[in-house]
């Protein structure tokens, strides 16, 4: 049985973190797996499979300072873990430092790093020299969409031959089961958005759109599920624009799926994405999707078969949501197409195993 070493940061609620957990669950019986976390914290820690070993890098502030600022200490720590077993593959599952940690491993091992975002709009978080040093040492880099691959290779002059596209796996059965939980359903047309409240997700757009739609006289609700650094800003904007009767902030939900299922439309307002995991979750629940034009989503929606895409602006998103509310767009055609939606999970797992074994 091959031994895999995954390296990451935390398991706080997030798209890439959920995908990591789903991969661990799928691979745990085929491989011996250990997981290195910078900090063992987050809502998803409890979902780590029992037979997956966990190492935590940050035990206290002193260790954090040494690990963060002293390369010698960092390399010694990473190699002390990597030398615990005869690992066959090391996988840096998040952008930036986790790839550097994989590059730090001295012994012969297959090295893989994931890119979950559009690097033309997303800051990997480490200096460019370190980016080039780290990713050029990988045997393979995995991106989550064709556009993400194109932009990564172009920006860092990485050969396309060493980059593979692997769409994110989502545990379809788990989503469908969790969606059966009963929650209160609004009696007006409801849009729902799920995502960490951070600048990239642009939930502020939805507040401005709510103001315009309210002024237009439409009866609707917009539910926003999530929390994060932009939460106070969003709350302030709701008060400023007087749309508290239209916006429902539901907070962080470990199970957002009943709300997605009960809504009339899922809306993605992001400035950029790598894949848009929440969109795939909505499609699994056969939910109508409106999304800004971001990396990965066009490939998922096969526009306009499974959803609607707008230009990446508040005005364009407003116009599309307005057309759905007014009935100007016949959404029944899309909903009928969604009955035959295939998440492609079997192909994703088959390719994932080929990447590990290759």
N, C-alpha and C positions, 0 to 999 in steps of 0.2 A: 504494500500500500504506500503510495507516494505521500510525502509530507509537504504541506503547504504552510507558509508563513505570511499572513496578511498584516499589513501595517497601516494604522490610521490614527485619528486624533481623539474624538469622543464619539459617543453614540446618542447625542442629543437629536431630537426629532428633525429630520431633514430627508430630502429625496435620496441622495447618495447613500446616506446612512441606512435607510430602509432597504435599498437595493443590496447593500453589503450583508445585512441580516438575512435577506431572502437567499442570497448566494450561499451563505454559510449553511443554511437549512437544507439546501438542495445538495451540497457537496459533502456534507458531514459523514455520510455513510460510505462514500467512495474514496475519501482521502482522510489522512490524519491532519488535523488543522489546528494551528495556534494563531492567536490574534494579539498583535501588539497595539495597545492604545496609549496615546500620550497621557490621557486622563480618563480613567474608568468612571465615566459619569454620563448621565443622559437617560431619557425616557426609554430608550431601546436596549439598555444594558440587560434588562430582565429577559429579553428575547434571544440572547446569545444561546445557541444550543449547548446542552450540558456537556457534551463530549468535545467541545472546543476549548482549548486552554487559553488563558488570558494573561498577558504580561502588561503591567502598568509602568510607564516610564517616569511619570511625575509623582513621586512619593511625598515631596515637600518642596517648599520654595527654594531651599538651597540646591536641591537636585535639579530643579527647574532651571535655575540660573546657570549651573554648570552645563547642563545639557543644551541649553539654548545658545550660550555664548562662548563655550569652549569646545571647538571642533574635536580636539583629542578626546575629551571626556565623552562626547556624543558618539564618536566612532567606537570607543571602547565599550560603551554600554550596548550599542546595537550589536556589536560582534559577540559580546558575552551572551546575548540572547540567541543569536543565530547559531552559535556553536553548541547550544544545548542539545540539538538533535541534528541528524543528517538531513536537513531540509533539501528538497528538490527544487522548489520554486518559492521565490519571495515576491510578494505583490504589494506595491504601494498603491492603495486604493483611492487616495485623494490627491488632488493637485499639490505640487510644491514639496514641502519637507518630507512627506512620506516617500516620495521618489528619491530624495537625497539619502534617506535612511537605507533604502534598498541599494543605492549606489555605494554606500559605506561598507557593505558586507564584503569581506575580503575573500572568503572561500568561493570555490566554484559552485555556482548556483544559477538557475534560470531567473532572470530579472524581468518583471512586468510592471508597468505603471499605467494608471487610469487617468484619463482626462474627461471630466464630467461637464465642462463648460466651454463656451466660445471664448478662446484665449484672446481674441481681438477686442473683446469687451470686458473680460474678466482678468483681474490681476492675480496671477498664480501665487504671489506673496513672497517670492524669493528673488534675489538679484539675477539678472539675465545670464551672467557668467555661470552661476550655480545651476540655473535652468538647463543651459546647454551641457554642462558637465554631467548633470544627473541624468537627463533624458537620453543623451548619447550613449550612456553606459547600459541602457536597457536593451534586452534582447527583443522586446516588443512593447509598443505603447498602444493602449486600447482607448479609442474614443467612442462616444455614445451616439454619434450621428455622422453622416457623410460630410456635412458642412463643418462640423467640429473638427474632423480630420483635415479637411482642406485648409482651414484657417490655422490649425496647429502646425502643419507641415510648412505652410507658406511663411508664417511669422518667425519660426525658429529654424528654417532651412533643414528640416528633418526629412529624410528619405521616406516617401510614401510606402516603400516596400516593407518598412519595419513598423508600420501603423495599421492596425486592424480596427474595423468598425464593429461594435457589438452593441446592439440596442439593449436597453435595460430590461432585465427580467423583473416581472412583478408577479407576486404570488396571487394568481387569479382566484383560486378557490378560497383563500383566506379573505380576500376583499369581498367576494360575493357572500360569504358566511357572515362577516361582520356587518355588511350592509342591511342585514335582516333585523337588526336591533331597531326597536320602535322609537322614533323621535317625533316631536310635533311638526306637522307640515303646515306651511303658510297657505292661506287661502287666496293669495295674489301671486302673480308671476314672480318667481324667485330666481335670481342669479346667485351662484355660489363661487367663491374663490378660496383656494386652499394654498397656503404658502407661508414661509417664514417672513415676518414683517421686516424686510431689509431693503435697502435702496434698489437692488436689482429687480425686485418683485413689483414695484410701482403700484402698490394698492392705493396710493394717493390719487391715481387716475380715476379709480372707481368712485371716490368721494366727489370729485369734480363732475363726473358723469351723472352721479345721482342728483346733483344740483340741477343739471341741465334737463334731465328727464322729469324731475319733479316740476320744474318750471314749464315743461311741455304739457303737463297735466296727466302723465301716465301713472297708473297704479302698479306698484312693484316693490320688491325688497331686494337688497343686495346683502348676502351673508358673507362675512369674511372670517375664515377659520385660520388661526395661527397667532403667534406672538413674536416679539423680537424688538430690535433696537429702534424701529420706526413707529412703535405702537403709540407713544405719547404724541408724536407728530400727527398720526392718523386721527387720534381722538380729538386733538385740537382743531383739525381741519373740519371734522364733522360738526363741532360746535360752531365754528366760524361760518360755515355755509348753511347751517340750520337744516341738516338732513338726518338727524337722529331718528326720525320717523321712517326713514328709508334704508338706513344702514344698520345691520345687526352684527356686532362684533362678538363672535362666539368663543374667542380665545383658543388656546391650544387644545386640540382633541386628538387623543391617541387613536381614536376611531372616528375619522371624519366621513366614513363611507355612507352611513344612513342619510346624512345631510346632502351629500352629492346626489344620491339616488332620489331623494325627495324633491330636489330642486327642479326647475324647468330648464336650466341651462348652466353649464360650467363656463366660467370666463377666466382666461389667463391674461393678465395685464402687464406681464414682465417686459423689462427693457431688453433683457437677454436671457437665454437659457442654453444648456448644452443638449438637453433632450426634452425636458418638460414632463417629469414623472407623473405629476398630478393629472396631466392631460391623458396619459395612458390609463391611469386609474379610472378617470371619468369614462373613457371609451369602454373599458371592461364592464362598467355599470350601464353601458348603452345610453350614455348621457350626451345630449347635444353640447358641442364645444364651440365657443368663440375665442379666438386667440390672436394676440398680436403676432406679427411676423418675426419669429425668433428661430434660432437654430434648432433643428430636430422636429419641430411641430409639423412642418409641411410634409416631412417624410412619414409621420404617423397618420396624419389626417387624409393623406392622398387627396388633397383639396380638389373639389369641394365634396368628395364622397362622404367623408365622416365628420366634417365640421367646417367652420367658417374662419378665414384668416383675414385680418385687417393690416393695413400699414401700421408701423410701430409709432403710433401717436395717440394722444388722448382723444383728439377729434375723430380720428378714423374709428377708434373703438366705440366711441359714443354713437356714431352714425350706424354702425352695425347692430349694436344693442337696440337702438331705436327702431330699426327696420324689423328686428325680430319681434319687439313689443307691438308694433303696429300691424304685424301680419304681412308686411310687404315681402318678406322672405318666406317661402314655403318650406318650413322646417320638417314637414312630414316626410319629404323625400329622403332627407338625411337620416331621420329616425328609422325609416324603413331599411336603409342601407346598414345601419348599426346592428340590425338583427343578425347580420352575417359577419360581424367584425371578428377577426382572429388576432389575438394578441401576439402570436408568433413565439410563445414561450418555449415550445419544444425545440424550435430551431435555435433559439438563443442559448439554451443549455447545451445542445449538441456542439455549437460553435465554441462556447466557453470551455468545454472539455477538450476540444481540439487545440485551443490556444494553450491550455495548461500542459497538455501531453506533447504538443508539437516541438 
